[in-house]
């Protein structure tokens, strides 16, 4: 089976290319990734990816409802700018897949990391469960956890921000 880092690289390459679908099969194991852009004319994009492992039930397709167009208001336009300025110099750890976020290896254990904890590039910061597989997510940077952006047990999307890290 491909390692999580190899899958991440494949996803990045597919995102940057004009490929709509990618299939990989080796030794009876299959991975299928699909990229769909809906409502390209309205500026709303929904990306749907499916990854299938051997002997696993196919997951239901995840689809977002189209957002209703709203008149842009000035305060909402300024909020992202404030967030961006407060995040300058910080590294963001994102989810490499759609799944369920777990902050600890088991329900009776403490979290892998909390705000203020020091991490190394190979430090496990959380688990994302996808299709009954527990995928350990590493920090990929040396630094200090500034903020945990998701709640334990929360569903996360591909590319969703999980942690903010102040690199050393």
DSSP file (Angstrom, degrees, kcal/mol; ACC not computed):
  #  RESIDUE AA STRUCTURE BP1 BP2  ACC     N-H-->O    O-->H-N    N-H-->O    O-->H-N    TCO  KAPPA ALPHA  PHI   PSI    X-CA   Y-CA   Z-CA
    1    1 A X              0   0    0      0, 0.0     2,-0.1     0, 0.0    52,-0.0   0.000 360.0 360.0 360.0 146.3    0.0    0.0    0.0
    2    2 A X        -     0   0    0      1,-0.1     2,-0.1     2,-0.1     0, 0.0  -0.381 360.0-113.8 -66.4 146.1    1.2    3.5   -0.7
    3    3 A X     >  -     0   0    0      1,-0.1     4,-2.1    -2,-0.1     3,-0.3  -0.427  26.7-109.7 -77.1 158.3    2.4    5.5    2.3
    4    4 A X  H  > S+     0   0    0      1,-0.2     4,-2.5     2,-0.2     5,-0.1   0.864 119.1  54.1 -58.9 -37.8    0.4    8.5    3.4
    5    5 A X  H  > S+     0   0    0      1,-0.2     4,-2.2     2,-0.2    -1,-0.2   0.886 107.6  50.4 -65.3 -38.0    3.2   10.9    2.2
    6    6 A X  H  > S+     0   0    0     -3,-0.3     4,-2.2     2,-0.2    -1,-0.2   0.889 110.4  49.7 -66.1 -38.7    3.1    9.3   -1.3
    7    7 A X  H  X S+     0   0    0     -4,-2.1     4,-2.6     2,-0.2    -2,-0.2   0.915 109.0  52.6 -65.4 -42.4   -0.7    9.8   -1.3
    8    8 A X  H  X S+     0   0    0     -4,-2.5     4,-2.4     1,-0.2    -2,-0.2   0.928 109.5  48.9 -57.2 -46.0   -0.4   13.4   -0.3
    9    9 A X  H  X S+     0   0    0     -4,-2.2     4,-2.5     1,-0.2    -1,-0.2   0.898 110.3  51.0 -62.9 -40.6    2.1   14.0   -3.1
   10   10 A X  H  X S+     0   0    0     -4,-2.2     4,-2.6     2,-0.2    -1,-0.2   0.922 109.6  50.4 -61.3 -43.8   -0.3   12.3   -5.6
   11   11 A X  H  X S+     0   0    0     -4,-2.6     4,-2.6     1,-0.2    -2,-0.2   0.922 110.8  49.0 -61.3 -44.0   -3.2   14.5   -4.4
   12   12 A X  H  X S+     0   0    0     -4,-2.4     4,-1.9     1,-0.2    -1,-0.2   0.926 112.0  48.7 -61.0 -44.9   -1.0   17.7   -4.8
   13   13 A X  H  X S+     0   0    0     -4,-2.5     4,-0.8     1,-0.2    -2,-0.2   0.901 112.5  47.7 -62.8 -41.1    0.0   16.7   -8.3
   14   14 A X  H >< S+     0   0    0     -4,-2.6     3,-0.7     1,-0.2     5,-0.2   0.910 109.6  53.5 -66.6 -41.5   -3.6   15.9   -9.4
   15   15 A X  H 3< S+     0   0    0     -4,-2.6    -1,-0.2     1,-0.2    -2,-0.2   0.874 111.6  46.1 -58.5 -37.8   -4.7   19.2   -7.9
   16   16 A X  H 3< S+     0   0    0     -4,-1.9    -1,-0.2    -5,-0.2    -2,-0.2   0.586 108.7  68.4 -83.1 -10.6   -2.1   21.1  -10.0
   17   17 A X  S << S-     0   0    0     -4,-0.8    -3,-0.0    -3,-0.7     0, 0.0  -0.407  87.2-116.1-102.1 179.0   -2.9   19.2  -13.2
   18   18 A X  S    S+     0   0    0     -2,-0.1     2,-0.2     2,-0.0    -4,-0.1   0.281  72.9 125.9 -95.9   9.4   -5.9   19.1  -15.5
   19   19 A X        -     0   0    0     -5,-0.2    -2,-0.1     1,-0.1     3,-0.1  -0.503  39.9-171.9 -69.9 133.2   -6.5   15.4  -14.7
   20   20 A X  S    S+     0   0    0      1,-0.3    15,-3.3    -2,-0.2     2,-0.3   0.714  70.4  23.7 -95.9 -26.9  -10.1   14.8  -13.5
   21   21 A X  E     -A   34   0A   0     13,-0.2     2,-0.4     2,-0.0    -1,-0.3  -1.000  59.3-171.3-145.7 140.5   -9.6   11.1  -12.4
   22   22 A X  E     -A   33   0A   0     11,-2.9    11,-2.9    -2,-0.3     2,-0.4  -0.998   4.7-172.7-133.4 129.1   -6.7    9.0  -11.3
   23   23 A X  E     -A   32   0A   0     -2,-0.4     2,-0.4     9,-0.2     9,-0.2  -0.977   3.0-178.9-124.1 137.2   -6.7    5.2  -10.8
   24   24 A X  E     +A   31   0A   0      7,-2.7     7,-2.8    -2,-0.4     2,-0.4  -0.998   1.7 178.1-136.1 130.6   -3.8    3.2   -9.3
   25   25 A X  E     +A   30   0A   0     -2,-0.4     2,-0.3     5,-0.2     5,-0.2  -0.995   8.1 158.5-137.7 131.3   -3.8   -0.6   -8.8
   26   26 A X  E >  S-A   29   0A   0      3,-2.3     3,-2.1    -2,-0.4    -2,-0.0  -0.943  71.0 -10.6-152.4 128.7   -1.0   -2.8   -7.4
   27   27 A X  T 3  S-     0   0    0     -2,-0.3     3,-0.1     1,-0.3    -1,-0.0   0.844 128.8 -51.9  52.5  39.9   -1.2   -6.2   -5.9
   28   28 A X  T 3  S+     0   0    0      1,-0.3     2,-0.4    26,-0.0    -1,-0.3   0.398 112.2 120.2  81.2  -3.4   -5.0   -6.1   -5.6
   29   29 A X  E <   -A   26   0A   0     -3,-2.1    -3,-2.3    25,-0.1     2,-0.4  -0.805  45.2-163.8 -96.3 135.8   -5.0   -2.7   -3.9
   30   30 A X  E     -A   25   0A   0     -2,-0.4     2,-0.4    -5,-0.2    -5,-0.2  -0.938  14.5-174.6-123.7 141.2   -6.8    0.1   -5.6
   31   31 A X  E     -A   24   0A   0     -7,-2.8    -7,-2.7    -2,-0.4     2,-0.4  -0.997   7.1-176.9-130.2 128.3   -6.8    3.8   -5.2
   32   32 A X  E     -A   23   0A   0     -2,-0.4     2,-0.4    -9,-0.2    -9,-0.2  -0.994   1.2-174.8-125.5 129.0   -9.2    6.1   -7.1
   33   33 A X  E     -A   22   0A   0    -11,-2.9   -11,-2.9    -2,-0.4     2,-0.4  -0.989   3.2-172.3-124.3 130.2   -9.1    9.9   -6.9
   34   34 A X  E     -A   21   0A   0     -2,-0.4     2,-0.5   -13,-0.2   -13,-0.2  -0.952   8.5-159.5-123.0 142.9  -11.6   12.1   -8.6
   35   35 A X        +     0   0    0    -15,-3.3     2,-0.4    -2,-0.4    14,-0.1  -0.983  15.1 174.2-123.1 122.3  -11.6   15.8   -9.0
   36   36 A X        -     0   0    0     -2,-0.5     2,-0.6    12,-0.2    12,-0.3  -0.992  15.9-160.9-128.7 135.0  -14.9   17.6   -9.7
   37   37 A X        -     0   0    0     -2,-0.4     2,-0.4    10,-0.1     3,-0.3  -0.968  14.3-167.3-114.6 120.4  -15.5   21.3   -9.9
   38   38 A X        +     0   0    0     -2,-0.6     8,-0.2     8,-0.4    -2,-0.0  -0.822  65.9  10.3-107.0 145.3  -19.1   22.3   -9.6
   39   39 A X    >>> +     0   0    0     -2,-0.4     3,-1.5     6,-0.1     5,-1.0   0.870  67.8 165.9  63.1  39.2  -20.5   25.8  -10.3
   40   40 A X  T 345S+     0   0    0     -3,-0.3     3,-0.4     1,-0.3    -1,-0.1   0.808  73.2  57.0 -58.9 -29.2  -17.3   27.1  -11.8
   41   41 A X  T 345S+     0   0    0      1,-0.2    -1,-0.3     2,-0.1    -2,-0.1   0.754 105.5  49.7 -74.0 -23.3  -19.2   30.0  -13.2
   42   42 A X  T <45S-     0   0    0     -3,-1.5    -1,-0.2     2,-0.2    -2,-0.2   0.545 110.4-116.4 -93.0  -7.5  -20.4   31.1   -9.8
   43   43 A X  T  <5S+     0   0    0     -4,-0.8     2,-0.6    -3,-0.4    -3,-0.2   0.430  78.1 121.8  87.3  -2.0  -17.0   31.0   -8.1
   44   44 A X      < -     0   0    0     -5,-1.0     2,-0.4    23,-0.1    -1,-0.3  -0.850  42.2-170.8 -97.0 124.9  -18.1   28.3   -5.7
   45   45 A X        -     0   0    0     -2,-0.6     2,-0.4    -3,-0.1    -8,-0.1  -0.938  12.6-171.8-119.3 138.9  -16.0   25.2   -6.0
   46   46 A X        -     0   0    0     -2,-0.4     2,-0.5    -8,-0.2    -8,-0.4  -0.993   9.4-159.7-126.2 123.6  -16.5   21.8   -4.4
   47   47 A X        -     0   0    0     -2,-0.4     2,-0.5   -10,-0.1   111,-0.2  -0.901   7.2-170.1-106.3 127.7  -13.8   19.2   -4.6
   48   48 A X        +     0   0    0     -2,-0.5     2,-0.4   -12,-0.3   -12,-0.2  -0.971   6.1 178.3-119.8 127.3  -14.7   15.6   -4.1
   49   49 A X        -     0   0    0     -2,-0.5     2,-0.4   -16,-0.1    13,-0.2  -0.971  10.1-163.3-126.8 144.5  -12.1   12.8   -3.8
   50   50 A X        -     0   0    0     -2,-0.4     2,-0.5   -18,-0.2   -18,-0.2  -0.995   3.4-173.0-126.2 131.3  -12.6    9.1   -3.2
   51   51 A X        -     0   0    0     -2,-0.4     2,-0.5   -20,-0.1     8,-0.2  -0.989   9.1-164.6-123.5 122.1   -9.9    6.8   -2.0
   52   52 A X        -     0   0    0     -2,-0.5     2,-0.2   -20,-0.1   -22,-0.1  -0.914   1.9-163.9-112.9 130.6  -10.7    3.1   -1.9
   53   53 A X    >   -     0   0    0     -2,-0.5     3,-1.2     4,-0.1   -22,-0.1  -0.704  38.4 -83.8-103.5 160.3   -8.7    0.5    0.0
   54   54 A X  T 3  S+     0   0    0     -2,-0.2    -1,-0.1     1,-0.2     3,-0.1  -0.323 110.6  10.4 -65.3 147.7   -8.9   -3.2   -0.7
   55   55 A X  T 3  S+     0   0    0      1,-0.2     2,-0.4    -3,-0.0    -1,-0.2   0.723 101.0 125.8  58.6  26.6  -11.7   -5.1    1.1
   56   56 A X    <   -     0   0    0     -3,-1.2     2,-0.2     3,-0.0    -1,-0.2  -0.887  66.2-114.4-115.3 146.3  -13.3   -1.9    2.2
   57   57 A X        -     0   0    0     -2,-0.4    -4,-0.1    -3,-0.1     2,-0.1  -0.564  43.5-103.5 -71.2 137.8  -16.9   -0.8    1.7
   58   58 A X        -     0   0    0     -2,-0.2     2,-0.2     1,-0.1    -1,-0.1  -0.427  36.3-123.5 -65.2 135.9  -17.0    2.3   -0.6
   59   59 A X        -     0   0    0     -8,-0.2     3,-0.1    -2,-0.1    -1,-0.1  -0.500  30.6-100.3 -76.8 147.2  -17.7    5.4    1.3
   60   60 A X        -     0   0    0     -2,-0.2    -1,-0.1     1,-0.1     2,-0.1  -0.390  47.2 -95.5 -65.4 146.6  -20.7    7.5    0.3
   61   61 A X        -     0   0    0      1,-0.1     2,-0.6    -3,-0.1    -1,-0.1  -0.382  34.9-135.6 -64.3 137.4  -19.8   10.5   -1.8
   62   62 A X        +     0   0    0    -13,-0.2     2,-0.4    -3,-0.1    -1,-0.1  -0.853  31.0 172.4 -97.7 123.2  -19.4   13.7    0.1
   63   63 A X        -     0   0    0     -2,-0.6     2,-0.3   -15,-0.1   -15,-0.0  -0.992  22.9-142.0-134.1 140.9  -21.1   16.7   -1.5
   64   64 A X        -     0   0    0     -2,-0.4     2,-0.2     1,-0.0     3,-0.1  -0.739  26.1-114.2 -96.9 146.8  -21.7   20.2   -0.3
   65   65 A X        -     0   0    0     -2,-0.3    -1,-0.0     1,-0.1     2,-0.0  -0.568  43.5 -97.7 -74.1 143.3  -24.8   22.1   -0.9
   66   66 A X        -     0   0    0     -2,-0.2     2,-0.2     1,-0.1    -1,-0.1  -0.358  41.6-116.3 -61.6 139.6  -24.3   25.0   -3.2
   67   67 A X        -     0   0    0      1,-0.1     2,-0.3    -3,-0.1    -1,-0.1  -0.542  25.1-116.8 -78.2 142.4  -23.9   28.2   -1.2
   68   68 A X        -     0   0    0     -2,-0.2     2,-0.2     1,-0.1    -1,-0.1  -0.581  34.7-107.9 -76.5 139.8  -26.6   30.9   -1.7
   69   69 A X        -     0   0    0     -2,-0.3     2,-0.4     3,-0.0    -1,-0.1  -0.490  41.1-172.5 -70.2 133.0  -25.2   34.1   -3.1
   70   70 A X        -     0   0    0     -2,-0.2     2,-0.4    -3,-0.0    -3,-0.0  -0.935  32.7-103.6-125.4 149.5  -25.1   36.9   -0.6
   71   71 A X        -     0   0    0     -2,-0.4     2,-0.1     1,-0.1    -2,-0.0  -0.580  47.5-113.0 -68.3 126.8  -24.3   40.5   -1.0
   72   72 A X        -     0   0    0     -2,-0.4     2,-0.3     4,-0.0    -1,-0.1  -0.408  31.1-152.8 -65.9 133.4  -20.8   40.9    0.3
   73   73 A X     >  -     0   0    0     -2,-0.1     4,-1.5     1,-0.1     3,-0.2  -0.827  18.8-123.3-107.1 149.0  -20.6   43.0    3.5
   74   74 A X  H  > S+     0   0    0     -2,-0.3     4,-1.4     1,-0.2     3,-0.1   0.882 106.4  53.7 -60.2 -45.2  -17.6   45.0    4.5
   75   75 A X  H  > S+     0   0    0      1,-0.2     4,-1.4     2,-0.2     3,-0.3   0.897 108.4  50.2 -60.7 -39.3  -17.1   43.5    8.0
   76   76 A X  H  > S+     0   0    0      1,-0.2     4,-0.8    -3,-0.2    -1,-0.2   0.869 107.4  54.2 -66.3 -35.1  -17.0   39.9    6.6
   77   77 A X  H  X S+     0   0    0     -4,-1.5     4,-0.5     1,-0.2    -1,-0.2   0.807 108.9  49.5 -67.7 -28.8  -14.5   41.0    3.9
   78   78 A X  H  X S+     0   0    0     -4,-1.4     4,-1.8    -3,-0.3    -1,-0.2   0.773  94.7  73.6 -82.2 -26.2  -12.2   42.3    6.7
   79   79 A X  H  X S+     0   0    0     -4,-1.4     4,-2.2     1,-0.2     5,-0.2   0.910  94.9  49.2 -57.3 -48.2  -12.3   39.2    8.9
   80   80 A X  H  X S+     0   0    0     -4,-0.8     4,-2.8     1,-0.2    -1,-0.2   0.876 108.3  55.2 -61.3 -34.3  -10.1   37.0    6.7
   81   81 A X  H  X S+     0   0    0     -4,-0.5     4,-2.3     2,-0.2    -1,-0.2   0.907 107.7  48.9 -63.8 -40.3   -7.5   39.8    6.5
   82   82 A X  H  X S+     0   0    0     -4,-1.8     4,-1.9     2,-0.2    -2,-0.2   0.919 112.6  47.9 -64.2 -43.6   -7.3   40.0   10.3
   83   83 A X  H  X S+     0   0    0     -4,-2.2     4,-1.0     1,-0.2    -2,-0.2   0.922 111.4  50.6 -62.4 -44.3   -6.9   36.2   10.6
   84   84 A X  H >< S+     0   0    0     -4,-2.8     3,-0.6     1,-0.2     4,-0.4   0.908 109.5  49.9 -62.2 -42.4   -4.2   36.2    7.9
   85   85 A X  H >< S+     0   0    0     -4,-2.3     3,-0.8     1,-0.2    -1,-0.2   0.866 110.7  49.7 -67.1 -34.2   -2.2   39.0    9.6
   86   86 A X  H 3< S+     0   0    0     -4,-1.9    -1,-0.2     1,-0.2    -2,-0.2   0.667 111.0  51.8 -75.7 -15.2   -2.4   37.1   13.0
   87   87 A X  T X< S+     0   0    0     -4,-1.0     3,-2.3    -3,-0.6    -1,-0.2   0.384  77.2 130.8-100.0   2.0   -1.2   33.9   11.2
   88   88 A X  T <  S+     0   0    0     -3,-0.8     3,-0.1    -4,-0.4    -3,-0.0  -0.332  78.3  13.6 -59.2 133.7    1.8   35.5    9.5
   89   89 A X  T 3  S+     0   0    0      1,-0.3    78,-0.6    77,-0.0     2,-0.3   0.431 101.5 120.2  82.0  -0.7    4.9   33.4   10.1
   90   90 A X  E <   -B  166   0B   0     -3,-2.3     2,-0.4    76,-0.2    -1,-0.3  -0.754  58.9-133.8 -99.7 145.2    2.9   30.4   11.3
   91   91 A X  E     -B  165   0B   0     74,-3.5    74,-3.1    -2,-0.3     2,-0.5  -0.790  17.9-144.3 -93.1 137.2    2.9   27.0    9.7
   92   92 A X  E     -B  164   0B   0     -2,-0.4     2,-0.6    72,-0.2    72,-0.2  -0.897   1.2-151.1-105.3 126.5   -0.5   25.3    9.2
   93   93 A X  E     -B  163   0B   0     70,-2.3    69,-3.3    -2,-0.5    70,-1.5  -0.870  24.7-168.4 -93.0 121.9   -0.9   21.6    9.5
   94   94 A X  E     -B  161   0B   0     -2,-0.6     2,-0.4    67,-0.2    67,-0.2  -0.715  27.4 -98.1-112.4 161.0   -3.7   20.5    7.2
   95   95 A X        -     0   0    0     65,-2.4    64,-3.4    62,-0.3    65,-0.2  -0.623  22.2-155.4 -77.2 128.9   -5.7   17.3    6.9
   96   96 A X  S    S+     0   0    0     -2,-0.4     2,-0.3    62,-0.2    62,-0.2   0.463  74.8  13.2 -82.1   0.5   -4.4   15.1    4.0
   97   97 A X  S    S-     0   0    0     60,-0.3     2,-0.4    63,-0.1    63,-0.2  -0.975  86.2 -86.2-162.0 168.6   -7.7   13.4    3.6
   98   98 A X  S    S+     0   0    0     -2,-0.3     2,-0.3    60,-0.1    59,-0.2  -0.730  74.4  97.6 -82.0 134.0  -11.4   13.5    4.5
   99   99 A X  E    S-E  156   0C   0     57,-2.1    57,-3.2    -2,-0.4     2,-0.5  -0.972  73.0 -53.5 176.3-162.6  -12.1   11.7    7.8
  100  100 A X  E     -EF 155 129C   0     29,-2.1    29,-2.8    -2,-0.3     2,-0.4  -0.918  46.6-133.2-109.1 129.1  -12.7   12.0   11.5
  101  101 A X  E     - F   0 128C   0     53,-3.0    52,-3.0    -2,-0.5     2,-0.4  -0.650  22.2-175.7 -83.2 129.4  -10.2   14.0   13.6
  102  102 A X  E     - F   0 127C   0     25,-2.9    25,-2.5    -2,-0.4    50,-0.1  -0.995  16.5-163.0-126.4 128.9   -9.0   12.4   16.9
  103  103 A X  S    S+     0   0    0     -2,-0.4     9,-3.5    23,-0.2    10,-0.4   0.590  76.0  40.8 -84.2 -11.0   -6.7   14.3   19.2
  104  104 A X  S    S-     0   0    0      7,-0.3     7,-0.2     8,-0.1    23,-0.1  -0.925  80.6-118.8-136.9 158.2   -5.6   11.1   21.2
  105  105 A X  S    S+     0   0    0      5,-0.5     2,-0.3    -2,-0.3     6,-0.1   0.753 100.2   7.2 -69.9 -22.5   -4.7    7.5   20.3
  106  106 A X  S >  S-     0   0    0      4,-0.2     3,-1.9     1,-0.0    -1,-0.1  -0.979  81.5-104.4-153.0 160.2   -7.6    6.2   22.4
  107  107 A X  T 3  S+     0   0    0     -2,-0.3    -1,-0.0     1,-0.3    -2,-0.0   0.787 120.0  48.0 -59.0 -28.9  -10.6    7.7   24.3
  108  108 A X  T 3  S+     0   0    0      2,-0.1    -1,-0.3    -3,-0.0     2,-0.2   0.382  98.7  88.1 -95.0   5.7   -8.9    7.3   27.7
  109  109 A X  S <  S-     0   0    0     -3,-1.9     3,-0.1     1,-0.1     2,-0.1  -0.635  81.5-108.0 -98.0 158.7   -5.6    8.8   26.7
  110  110 A X        -     0   0    0     -2,-0.2    -5,-0.5     1,-0.1    -4,-0.2  -0.358  50.6 -79.8 -75.8 165.1   -4.5   12.4   26.7
  111  111 A X        -     0   0    0     -7,-0.2    -7,-0.3     1,-0.1    -1,-0.1  -0.278  31.5-124.1 -65.8 152.3   -4.2   14.4   23.5
  112  112 A X  S    S-     0   0    0     -9,-3.5     2,-0.3    13,-0.2    14,-0.1   0.948  91.7  -0.1 -57.9 -49.3   -1.1   14.0   21.4
  113  113 A X        -     0   0    0     12,-0.6     2,-0.3   -10,-0.4    -1,-0.2  -0.968  62.1-170.2-141.6 155.4   -0.5   17.8   21.5
  114  114 A X    >   -     0   0    0     -2,-0.3     3,-2.2    -3,-0.1    31,-0.3  -0.864  49.7 -65.1-133.9 169.8   -2.1   20.9   23.0
  115  115 A X  T 3  S+     0   0    0     -2,-0.3    31,-0.2     1,-0.3     3,-0.1  -0.358 124.1  28.0 -57.4 133.1   -1.4   24.6   22.6
  116  116 A X  T 3  S+     0   0    0     29,-3.6    -1,-0.3     1,-0.3     2,-0.1   0.199  89.7 129.0  98.0 -14.5    2.0   25.4   23.9
  117  117 A X    <   -     0   0    0     -3,-2.2    28,-3.0    28,-0.1    -1,-0.3  -0.465  57.4-125.5 -74.9 145.4    3.5   22.0   23.2
  118  118 A X  E     -C  144   0B   0     26,-0.2     2,-0.3    -2,-0.1    26,-0.2  -0.708  29.9-169.1 -87.5 140.9    6.8   21.6   21.3
  119  119 A X  E     -C  143   0B   0     24,-3.2    24,-2.2    -2,-0.3     2,-0.3  -0.937  14.3-149.3-130.8 155.2    6.8   19.4   18.2
  120  120 A X    >   -     0   0    0     -2,-0.3     3,-2.0    22,-0.2    19,-0.4  -0.720  41.6 -97.5-110.6 166.0    9.4   17.9   15.9
  121  121 A X  T 3  S+     0   0    0      1,-0.3    19,-2.5    -2,-0.3    21,-0.1   0.828 125.9  43.9 -55.9 -32.0    8.9   17.2   12.2
  122  122 A X  T 3  S+     0   0    0     17,-0.2     2,-0.3    16,-0.1    -1,-0.3   0.321  85.0 122.6 -97.5   9.6    8.1   13.5   13.0
  123  123 A X    <   -     0   0    0     -3,-2.0    16,-2.2    18,-0.2     2,-0.4  -0.542  64.3-127.4 -71.3 130.9    5.9   14.2   16.0
  124  124 A X  E     + G   0 138C   0     -2,-0.3    14,-0.3    14,-0.2     3,-0.1  -0.682  30.3 176.3 -77.6 127.4    2.4   12.7   15.7
  125  125 A X  E     -     0   0C   0     12,-3.1   -12,-0.6    -2,-0.4     2,-0.3   0.655  58.3 -26.1-106.5 -21.9   -0.1   15.5   16.4
  126  126 A X  E     - G   0 137C   0     11,-1.1    11,-2.7   -14,-0.1     2,-0.4  -0.968  57.4-106.7-171.2-179.9   -3.4   13.6   15.7
  127  127 A X  E     -FG 102 136C   0    -25,-2.5   -25,-2.9    -2,-0.3     2,-0.5  -0.987  16.8-160.4-124.6 138.2   -5.1   10.8   13.9
  128  128 A X  E     -FG 101 135C   0      7,-2.5     7,-1.7    -2,-0.4     2,-0.5  -0.975  15.1-149.8-116.2 116.3   -7.5   11.2   11.0
  129  129 A X  E     +FG 100 134C   0    -29,-2.8   -29,-2.1    -2,-0.5     2,-0.4  -0.737  21.4 172.3 -87.2 126.3   -9.7    8.1   10.6
  130  130 A X  E >   - G   0 133C   0      3,-2.4     3,-1.5    -2,-0.5   -31,-0.1  -0.977  69.0 -14.1-136.6 121.5  -10.7    7.4    7.0
  131  131 A X  T 3  S-     0   0    0     -2,-0.4     3,-0.1     1,-0.3    -1,-0.1   0.893 127.5 -54.5  54.9  45.1  -12.5    4.2    6.0
  132  132 A X  T 3  S+     0   0    0      1,-0.2     2,-0.5   -76,-0.0    -1,-0.3   0.595 112.7 121.1  65.8  14.5  -11.7    2.5    9.3
  133  133 A X  E <   -G  130   0C   0     -3,-1.5    -3,-2.4    -5,-0.0     2,-0.7  -0.932  59.5-139.6-106.7 130.6   -8.0    3.2    8.9
  134  134 A X  E     -G  129   0C   0     -2,-0.5     2,-0.6    -5,-0.2    -5,-0.2  -0.806  19.4-166.0 -91.5 113.8   -6.3    5.3   11.6
  135  135 A X  E     -G  128   0C   0     -7,-1.7    -7,-2.5    -2,-0.7     2,-0.4  -0.893  12.4-141.6-106.2 115.6   -3.8    7.6    9.8
  136  136 A X  E     -G  127   0C   0     -2,-0.6     2,-0.5    -9,-0.2    -9,-0.2  -0.611  14.4-148.5 -76.6 130.1   -1.3    9.3   12.1
  137  137 A X  E     -G  126   0C   0    -11,-2.7   -12,-3.1    -2,-0.4   -11,-1.1  -0.879  10.4-150.9-103.7 128.2   -0.6   12.9   11.1
  138  138 A X  E     -G  124   0C   0     -2,-0.5   -14,-0.2   -14,-0.3   -16,-0.1  -0.626  20.5-123.3 -99.1 157.5    2.9   14.3   11.7
  139  139 A X        -     0   0    0    -16,-2.2   -18,-0.2   -19,-0.4   -17,-0.2   0.839  26.9-160.5 -67.5 -34.9    3.8   17.9   12.4
  140  140 A X        +     0   0    0    -19,-2.5     2,-0.3   -20,-0.3   -19,-0.2   0.512  67.3  64.4  64.5   6.2    6.3   18.1    9.4
  141  141 A X  S    S-     0   0    0    -21,-0.4     2,-0.5   -18,-0.1   -18,-0.2  -0.987  82.5-119.9-154.0 148.8    7.9   21.1   11.1
  142  142 A X        +     0   0    0     -2,-0.3    26,-2.4   -22,-0.1     2,-0.3  -0.798  67.8  80.3 -90.6 130.1    9.8   21.8   14.3
  143  143 A X  E    S-CD 119 167B   0    -24,-2.2   -24,-3.2    -2,-0.5     2,-0.4  -0.973  75.7 -55.4 171.1-157.1    8.1   24.4   16.5
  144  144 A X  E     -CD 118 166B   0     22,-2.0    22,-3.0    -2,-0.3     2,-0.4  -0.967  44.0-117.3-122.7 132.8    5.4   25.1   19.1
  145  145 A X  E     + D   0 165B   0    -28,-3.0   -29,-3.6    -2,-0.4    20,-0.3  -0.546  32.0 177.7 -67.4 122.3    1.7   24.4   18.7
  146  146 A X  E     -     0   0B   0     18,-3.2     2,-0.3    -2,-0.4    19,-0.2   0.839  62.9  -0.6 -92.8 -42.7   -0.1   27.8   18.8
  147  147 A X  E     - D   0 164B   0     17,-1.4    17,-2.3   -33,-0.1     2,-0.6  -0.993  52.7-139.4-153.8 140.7   -3.7   26.7   18.3
  148  148 A X  E     - D   0 163B   0     -2,-0.3    15,-0.2    15,-0.2   -33,-0.1  -0.921  21.2-168.3 -97.5 121.4   -5.7   23.5   17.7
  149  149 A X        +     0   0    0     13,-3.1     2,-0.3    -2,-0.6    14,-0.2   0.525  60.3  51.1 -94.4  -7.7   -8.3   24.5   15.1
  150  150 A X  S    S-     0   0    0     12,-0.6     2,-0.2     4,-0.0     6,-0.0  -0.878  76.8-116.9-130.1 161.8  -10.7   21.5   15.3
  151  151 A X    >   -     0   0    0     -2,-0.3     3,-1.9     4,-0.1   -50,-0.2  -0.652  41.4 -90.7 -96.0 152.3  -12.6   19.6   18.0
  152  152 A X  T 3  S+     0   0    0      1,-0.3   -50,-0.2    -2,-0.2     3,-0.1  -0.394 114.2  17.9 -60.1 132.5  -12.0   15.9   18.9
  153  153 A X  T 3  S+     0   0    0    -52,-3.0    -1,-0.3     1,-0.3     2,-0.2   0.432  92.3 141.5  85.0  -0.3  -14.3   13.7   16.8
  154  154 A X    <   -     0   0    0     -3,-1.9   -53,-3.0   -53,-0.3     2,-0.3  -0.497  56.0-117.2 -76.9 142.1  -15.0   16.4   14.3
  155  155 A X  E     -E  100   0C   0    -55,-0.2     2,-0.3    -2,-0.2   -55,-0.2  -0.621  35.7-162.9 -74.4 135.3  -15.3   15.5   10.6
  156  156 A X  E     -E   99   0C   0    -57,-3.2   -57,-2.1    -2,-0.3     2,-0.2  -0.906   8.5-137.6-123.5 152.0  -12.5   17.2    8.5
  157  157 A X    >   -     0   0    0     -2,-0.3     3,-1.8   -59,-0.2   -62,-0.3  -0.575  40.2 -79.9 -99.6 164.3  -12.2   17.8    4.8
  158  158 A X  T 3  S+     0   0    0      1,-0.3   -62,-0.2    -2,-0.2     3,-0.1  -0.473 119.9  13.3 -60.8 129.8   -9.1   17.4    2.6
  159  159 A X  T 3  S+     0   0    0    -64,-3.4    -1,-0.3     1,-0.3     2,-0.1   0.410  89.7 147.2  83.6  -2.9   -6.9   20.5    3.1
  160  160 A X    <   -     0   0    0     -3,-1.8   -65,-2.4   -65,-0.2    -1,-0.3  -0.440  55.3-109.5 -68.2 138.3   -8.8   21.7    6.2
  161  161 A X  E     +B   94   0B   0    -67,-0.2   -67,-0.2     1,-0.2     3,-0.1  -0.519  42.0 168.6 -71.0 131.0   -6.5   23.5    8.7
  162  162 A X  E     +     0   0B   0    -69,-3.3   -13,-3.1     1,-0.4   -12,-0.6   0.767  60.1  10.7-109.0 -44.2   -6.0   21.4   11.9
  163  163 A X  E     -BD  93 148B   0    -70,-1.5   -70,-2.3   -15,-0.2     2,-0.5  -0.963  55.1-141.2-139.3 151.4   -3.2   23.2   13.8
  164  164 A X  E     -BD  92 147B   0    -17,-2.3   -18,-3.2    -2,-0.3   -17,-1.4  -0.974  25.7-169.3-110.5 132.1   -1.2   26.4   13.8
  165  165 A X  E     -BD  91 145B   0    -74,-3.1   -74,-3.5    -2,-0.5     2,-0.9  -0.976  21.7-140.9-126.3 133.3    2.5   26.0   14.6
  166  166 A X  E     -BD  90 144B   0    -22,-3.0   -22,-2.0    -2,-0.4   -76,-0.2  -0.834  32.9-135.9 -89.7 107.8    5.1   28.7   15.3
  167  167 A X  E       D   0 143B   0     -2,-0.9   -24,-0.3   -78,-0.6   -26,-0.0  -0.275 360.0 360.0 -66.8 149.5    8.2   27.3   13.5
  168  168 A X              0   0    0    -26,-2.4   -25,-0.1     0, 0.0    -1,-0.1   0.412 360.0 360.0 -96.5 360.0   11.6   27.4   15.3
